[in-house]
Amino acid sequence: MSEIVRRVAKAAGIDEDLAETAVRIVFDLVRDHGPPEKVKELFAKLPDTDPAEVEEDRGGGLLGGLGGIGGAMGAMGALNKMTEAGLSMSQIQTVGKEVLAYSREHAGEDLTGEVIGAIPGLSQFI
């Protein structure tokens, strides 16, 4: 995950540890609330991610994997986790934009759009 972490750190003006935390929060949200087969395909195309994690750790708590309200709550939960980690709203948006651009570069516009579009509330902060 080093390429995306360095990229996010530089763009958001944060250290790499915080950038890694933020990227993991976004990837966890996608993994827990995105369409499983599409997420697995997406992770397979992103350097330093493991598509097997989609099957092994698809939790998300009580509403995990349900889409709809669960996905929306997941997006708000991710936003809250990032603010608790110390990111400002501007930095959160930068993280989202960089992760989205990284995904588009490696997995393509169509697959990225399918996954992101399937998670309610995610587009509001990326």
C-alpha positions as CSV (number, residue, x, y, z in Angstrom):
1,M,0.0,0.0,0.0
2,S,3.0,2.2,0.0
3,E,2.3,4.0,-3.3
4,I,-1.1,5.2,-2.3
5,V,0.0,6.0,1.2
6,R,2.8,8.3,0.0
7,R,0.5,9.9,-2.5
8,V,-2.2,10.6,0.0
9,A,0.3,11.9,2.6
10,K,1.7,14.3,0.1
11,A,-1.6,15.5,-1.3
12,A,-3.2,16.0,2.1
13,G,-0.1,17.3,3.9
14,I,-0.1,14.6,6.5
15,D,2.4,12.1,7.7
16,E,2.5,8.6,6.2
17,D,1.1,6.9,9.4
18,L,-2.0,9.0,9.3
19,A,-2.3,8.6,5.5
20,E,-2.1,4.8,6.0
21,T,-4.9,4.9,8.6
22,A,-7.1,7.0,6.3
23,V,-6.5,4.7,3.3
24,R,-7.3,1.7,5.4
25,I,-10.6,3.3,6.6
26,V,-11.6,3.9,2.9
27,F,-10.6,0.4,1.9
28,D,-12.4,-1.1,4.9
29,L,-15.6,0.8,3.9
30,V,-15.4,-0.4,0.3
31,R,-14.7,-4.0,1.5
32,D,-17.5,-4.0,4.0
33,H,-20.2,-2.3,2.0
34,G,-19.4,-2.7,-1.7
35,P,-20.7,-5.5,-3.9
36,P,-18.4,-8.4,-3.0
37,E,-17.5,-9.7,-6.5
38,K,-16.8,-6.2,-7.8
39,V,-14.8,-5.3,-4.7
40,K,-12.7,-8.5,-5.0
41,E,-12.1,-7.6,-8.7
42,L,-11.2,-4.0,-7.7
43,F,-8.8,-5.1,-5.0
44,A,-7.1,-7.6,-7.4
45,K,-6.2,-4.7,-9.6
46,L,-4.9,-2.3,-6.9
47,P,-1.2,-2.8,-6.0
48,D,-0.6,-3.9,-2.4
49,T,-4.2,-4.9,-1.7
50,D,-5.4,-8.5,-1.1
51,P,-8.6,-9.6,-2.8
52,A,-8.8,-12.5,-0.3
53,E,-9.5,-9.9,2.5
54,V,-12.9,-9.3,0.9
55,E,-14.0,-12.8,1.7
56,E,-12.1,-13.2,5.0
57,D,-13.1,-10.0,6.7
58,R,-16.4,-8.8,5.3
59,G,-18.0,-7.7,8.5
60,G,-19.1,-4.2,9.0
61,G,-20.9,-4.9,12.2
62,L,-24.7,-5.2,12.5
63,L,-25.5,-3.6,9.2
64,G,-22.4,-4.7,7.3
65,G,-22.8,-5.9,3.7
66,L,-26.4,-4.9,3.5
67,G,-26.0,-1.8,1.3
68,G,-28.8,0.7,1.6
69,I,-28.9,2.1,5.2
70,G,-25.9,-0.1,6.2
71,G,-23.8,1.5,3.4
72,A,-24.8,5.0,4.3
73,M,-24.0,4.4,8.0
74,G,-20.7,2.9,6.9
75,A,-19.8,6.0,5.0
76,M,-20.7,8.2,8.1
77,G,-18.8,5.8,10.3
78,A,-15.7,6.1,8.0
79,L,-16.0,9.9,8.1
80,N,-16.2,9.8,11.9
81,K,-13.2,7.5,12.1
82,M,-11.2,9.9,10.0
83,T,-12.1,12.9,12.0
84,E,-11.3,11.0,15.2
85,A,-7.9,10.2,13.7
86,G,-7.2,13.9,13.4
87,L,-8.1,14.7,9.8
88,S,-10.0,17.9,8.8
89,M,-12.9,17.8,6.4
90,S,-10.6,19.2,3.7
91,Q,-8.0,16.5,4.3
92,I,-10.7,13.8,4.3
93,Q,-11.9,15.0,0.9
94,T,-8.3,15.0,-0.4
95,V,-7.9,11.4,0.9
96,G,-11.1,10.4,-0.9
97,K,-10.1,12.1,-4.2
98,E,-6.6,10.5,-4.2
99,V,-7.9,7.0,-3.4
100,L,-10.5,7.4,-6.1
101,A,-8.0,8.6,-8.7
102,Y,-5.6,5.8,-7.7
103,S,-8.4,3.3,-8.2
104,R,-9.4,4.7,-11.5
105,E,-5.7,4.6,-12.7
106,H,-5.3,0.9,-11.7
107,A,-8.8,-0.6,-12.0
108,G,-10.4,1.7,-14.6
109,E,-13.3,4.2,-14.5
110,D,-16.1,1.6,-15.0
111,L,-15.2,-0.8,-12.2
112,T,-14.3,2.0,-9.8
113,G,-17.6,3.7,-10.6
114,E,-19.6,0.5,-10.1
115,V,-18.1,0.0,-6.6
116,I,-18.2,3.6,-5.4
117,G,-21.7,4.0,-6.8
118,A,-23.0,1.0,-4.9
119,I,-22.1,2.5,-1.5
120,P,-24.7,5.0,-0.4
121,G,-23.1,8.2,1.1
122,L,-19.6,7.5,-0.1
123,S,-19.7,10.0,-3.0
124,Q,-20.5,12.8,-0.5
125,F,-17.0,12.7,0.9
126,I,-14.8,11.6,-2.0
